[in-house]
């Protein structure tokens, strides 16, 4: 009896051990896709995961998905990117321009799919939109044209605008800030306003920043698409309303939570479409041969109630153009 029990126990232990080894081997054989985000807001990325599921990729079954972020610290991006690369994923997906730059500095071999990078050619990430070359491809948008259009809409809303406040993050890569300041100046030269640059490194800075903008007689505020602090968008909406400063944001949720207006691509759609690039690469395509896609649809959202509270009359031309009007 004891001998039979012992044999059965040993057999069971051996079977469990073999199953564990087999499962580990199966996991190692699965293709690995790693995302690189700026902070915890990007991990996990639900939109990208939905895009992968639509293409029949299921985490743990036929793909391994991982998400890395730099805890909201630009200075940590290179270190986190290097750690990610050491795990040897099959594809890296970068959520943002600075993340794409960090991943590219970390590897010239592993395929990189970029999301929402406005200046990939000027930044040296790709050779051209049609022929990226190298190991980077993905999705981008028209940075200068898009920012100028944002400010054109803002000027239409505030026709007497003479001084624009541009809100930047001094901790962001210098080239990113230069792009947005340049775009604002280009718009100002055409539309007839000057710009003043204001810096914020944390949400706690915003109270003093908006007080300074009000004291400098700023007539409106432009929030470039790169500030990603948790709680930031809500605080900007609150302070803009308190100081009666018309503000143009880049995400469509801004007017929904009490901001005035926003204009930009559907970032959720971009994130979902990134899965298409990952799928092609996992099937053998080379990033160098996959043209970088640019969006064709942009969303203009306006909060009519906020406009009234600021004493603004929304022109019919804007209402006719708006994709989303919030009463």
C-alpha positions in Angstrom: 0.0 0.0 0.0 2.7 2.4 1.0 4.8 1.5 -2.1 1.8 2.0 -4.4 1.0 5.4 -2.8 4.7 6.5 -3.2 4.9 5.5 -6.8 1.7 7.3 -7.6 2.9 10.4 -5.8 6.2 10.4 -7.6 4.4 9.9 -10.9 2.1 12.9 -10.2 5.0 15.1 -9.2 6.9 14.2 -12.4 3.8 14.9 -14.5 3.3 18.3 -12.8 7.0 19.1 -13.3 6.8 18.2 -17.0 3.7 20.3 -17.5 5.4 23.3 -15.8 8.4 22.9 -18.1 6.2 22.5 -21.1 4.1 25.6 -20.2 7.3 27.6 -19.7 8.6 26.5 -23.1 5.2 27.4 -24.7 5.4 30.9 -23.1 8.9 31.5 -24.4 7.8 30.6 -27.9 5.1 33.2 -27.9 5.9 36.5 -29.7 6.5 39.3 -27.2 5.2 42.8 -27.6 6.3 45.5 -25.1 4.8 49.0 -24.8 6.8 52.0 -23.6 4.7 54.7 -22.0 5.5 57.9 -20.1 3.6 57.1 -16.9 1.1 54.8 -15.3 -1.7 56.4 -17.3 -0.4 54.5 -20.4 -0.1 51.1 -18.8 -2.0 49.1 -19.7 -3.1 50.6 -23.0 -6.7 49.4 -23.4 -7.2 50.8 -26.9 -4.1 49.0 -28.2 -5.1 45.8 -26.5 -8.5 46.0 -28.1 -6.9 46.4 -31.5 -4.8 43.3 -30.8 -7.9 41.3 -29.8 -9.7 42.4 -33.0 -6.8 40.7 -34.8 -7.2 37.6 -32.7 -4.2 38.2 -30.5 -4.9 37.0 -26.9 -2.4 37.7 -24.1 -1.0 34.4 -22.8 -2.4 32.3 -25.6 -0.7 33.5 -28.8 1.2 36.7 -27.7 2.8 38.0 -24.6 2.0 41.7 -23.9 4.0 43.8 -21.4 3.9 47.5 -20.5 6.7 49.6 -19.2 6.7 53.3 -18.1 9.0 55.9 -16.8 6.9 56.9 -13.7 6.2 60.3 -15.4 9.9 61.2 -15.4 11.5 62.1 -18.8 15.0 61.6 -17.3 14.2 57.9 -16.7 13.0 57.1 -20.2 16.4 56.1 -21.5 17.0 53.8 -18.6 13.6 52.2 -18.8 14.0 51.8 -22.6 17.3 50.1 -22.2 15.9 47.7 -19.6 13.0 46.9 -21.9 15.4 46.2 -24.8 17.4 43.8 -22.7 14.2 41.6 -22.4 14.4 41.2 -26.3 10.8 41.7 -27.3 9.8 41.0 -30.9 8.2 44.5 -31.2 8.3 47.7 -29.2 5.3 50.0 -29.2 6.0 53.6 -28.0 3.2 55.8 -26.8 4.5 59.3 -27.5 7.4 61.2 -29.2 9.9 61.2 -26.3 9.3 57.4 -25.7 10.0 56.8 -29.4 13.2 58.7 -29.2 14.3 56.7 -26.1 13.5 53.4 -27.7 15.4 54.3 -30.9 18.4 55.3 -28.8 18.2 51.9 -27.1 18.0 49.7 -30.3 18.4 49.9 -34.0 17.4 46.2 -34.4 14.1 45.5 -32.7 11.1 46.8 -34.7 9.5 49.9 -33.1 6.0 51.0 -33.8 5.4 54.7 -32.9 2.2 56.3 -31.8 1.3 60.0 -32.2 4.8 61.4 -33.0 4.3 64.7 -34.7 7.8 65.2 -36.1 9.2 61.8 -36.9 11.2 62.9 -39.9 12.6 66.1 -38.3 13.5 64.1 -35.2 15.4 61.5 -37.2 13.1 58.6 -36.3 12.3 57.9 -39.9 13.8 58.8 -43.3 10.3 59.7 -44.8 6.7 58.8 -44.3 6.5 56.7 -47.4 9.8 54.9 -46.9 10.7 55.0 -43.1 14.0 53.0 -43.4 15.6 51.6 -40.3 13.6 49.9 -37.5 10.8 52.5 -36.9 7.4 52.8 -38.4 3.8 53.5 -37.1 1.5 56.4 -36.9 2.0 60.2 -36.9 0.1 63.4 -37.4 0.7 66.7 -39.1 2.4 68.6 -36.3 2.9 72.1 -37.6 -0.3 72.2 -39.7 -2.3 70.7 -36.8 -1.1 73.2 -34.2 -1.6 76.1 -36.6 -5.1 74.9 -37.2 -5.7 74.6 -33.4 -4.7 78.2 -33.0 -6.7 79.4 -36.0 -9.8 78.0 -34.3 -8.9 79.6 -31.0 -8.4 83.0 -32.8 -11.8 82.5 -34.4 -13.3 82.0 -31.0 -11.3 85.0 -29.5 -11.0 87.4 -32.4 -9.4 90.1 -30.3 -6.6 87.8 -29.2 -3.3 89.7 -29.0 -1.3 87.6 -26.5 -1.3 83.8 -26.3 0.1 81.8 -23.4 1.8 78.6 -24.4 2.0 76.0 -21.6 5.1 73.8 -21.8 6.9 71.3 -19.5 10.5 72.3 -18.9 11.4 68.7 -18.1 10.3 67.5 -21.6 12.9 67.0 -24.3 14.1 70.4 -25.6 13.3 69.6 -29.2 9.6 68.9 -28.3 9.2 72.3 -26.7 11.0 73.9 -29.6 8.5 72.3 -32.1 5.5 73.7 -30.2 6.9 77.1 -29.6 7.9 77.3 -33.3 4.4 76.3 -34.3 2.8 78.9 -32.1 5.0 81.6 -33.4 4.2 80.6 -37.0 0.4 80.9 -36.2 1.0 84.2 -34.4 2.7 85.7 -37.3 -0.2 84.8 -39.6 -3.1 85.5 -37.2 -1.7 88.6 -35.5 -0.9 87.7 -31.9 2.3 87.4 -29.8 3.1 84.4 -27.7 4.4 84.1 -24.1 5.8 80.8 -22.8 4.9 79.6 -19.4 6.4 76.5 -17.7 4.9 73.9 -15.5 6.6 70.7 -14.1 3.7 69.4 -12.0 0.0 70.0 -11.5 0.8 71.9 -8.3 2.5 74.6 -10.5 -0.6 75.3 -12.4 -2.2 77.7 -9.9 0.8 80.1 -10.0 1.1 79.6 -13.8 -2.5 80.7 -14.4 -2.1 83.7 -12.0 1.0 84.8 -13.9 -0.8 84.4 -17.2 -3.7 86.5 -15.9 -1.3 89.2 -14.6 0.4 89.3 -18.0 -2.9 90.0 -19.7 -2.8 86.8 -21.7 -6.0 86.5 -23.8 -6.0 82.7 -24.4 -4.0 79.6 -23.6 -2.6 76.8 -25.9 -1.9 73.4 -24.3 0.5 71.5 -26.6 0.0 67.7 -26.9 2.7 66.5 -24.5 1.7 67.3 -20.9 0.7 64.0 -19.2 0.5 64.5 -15.5 -2.3 62.7 -13.7 -5.1 65.1 -12.9 -3.6 67.8 -15.1 -6.4 68.1 -17.6 -9.1 68.6 -14.9 -7.0 71.3 -13.1 -6.3 73.2 -16.3 -10.1 73.2 -17.1 -10.9 74.5 -13.6 -8.2 77.2 -13.6 -9.1 78.3 -17.2 -12.7 78.7 -16.1 -11.8 80.5 -12.9 -9.5 83.0 -14.7 -11.9 83.2 -17.7 -9.0 82.2 -20.1 -10.2 80.6 -23.3 -8.0 77.4 -23.7 -7.3 75.1 -26.6 -6.4 71.6 -25.7 -5.5 68.6 -27.8 -7.8 65.8 -26.4 -11.5 65.6 -27.0 -12.3 65.0 -23.3 -11.1 68.5 -22.3 -14.5 70.2 -23.3 -16.4 67.3 -21.8 -14.9 68.0 -18.3 -15.4 71.8 -18.5 -12.7 73.1 -20.8 -13.6 75.4 -23.7 -12.3 73.6 -26.8 -10.1 70.9 -28.3 -8.9 69.9 -31.7 -6.9 66.8 -32.7 -6.9 63.3 -34.0 -8.7 60.5 -32.3 -5.8 59.2 -30.2 -7.7 56.1 -29.2 -8.1 55.2 -32.8 -4.4 55.7 -33.4 -3.6 53.4 -30.5 -5.9 50.7 -31.8 -4.5 51.0 -35.3 -1.0 50.4 -34.0 -2.0 46.8 -33.6 -2.2 46.5 -37.4 1.5 47.4 -37.6 2.4 44.9 -34.9 0.5 42.2 -36.7 2.3 42.9 -40.0 5.7 42.8 -38.3 5.0 39.6 -36.4 4.0 38.1 -39.8 7.4 39.0 -41.2 7.1 42.6 -42.6 10.0 44.9 -42.1 9.4 48.4 -40.5 11.6 50.0 -43.2 9.0 48.9 -45.7 5.8 50.0 -43.9 4.8 53.6 -44.6 4.0 55.7 -41.6 0.3 56.4 -41.5 -1.2 59.9 -40.9 -4.8 60.5 -39.7 -7.3 61.9 -42.1 -10.0 62.8 -39.5 -9.7 65.3 -36.7 -12.2 66.2 -34.0 -13.1 69.7 -33.1 -15.0 69.8 -29.7 -16.5 73.0 -28.2 -18.2 73.5 -24.8 -21.0 76.1 -25.5 -21.7 76.6 -21.8 -18.1 77.4 -21.0 -18.0 79.9 -23.9 -21.0 81.7 -22.5 -19.5 81.8 -19.0 -16.4 83.4 -20.5 -18.5 86.0 -22.3 -17.7 84.5 -25.7 -20.0 84.2 -28.7 -19.3 81.0 -30.7 -19.2 81.9 -34.4 -21.5 80.0 -36.6 -18.5 79.0 -38.7 -17.1 77.1 -35.7 -20.4 75.5 -34.8 -20.8 74.3 -38.4 -17.3 72.8 -38.3 -17.5 71.3 -34.8 -17.7 67.5 -34.6 -18.9 67.7 -31.0 -20.8 70.5 -29.3 -21.4 70.3 -25.6 -24.2 72.4 -24.1 
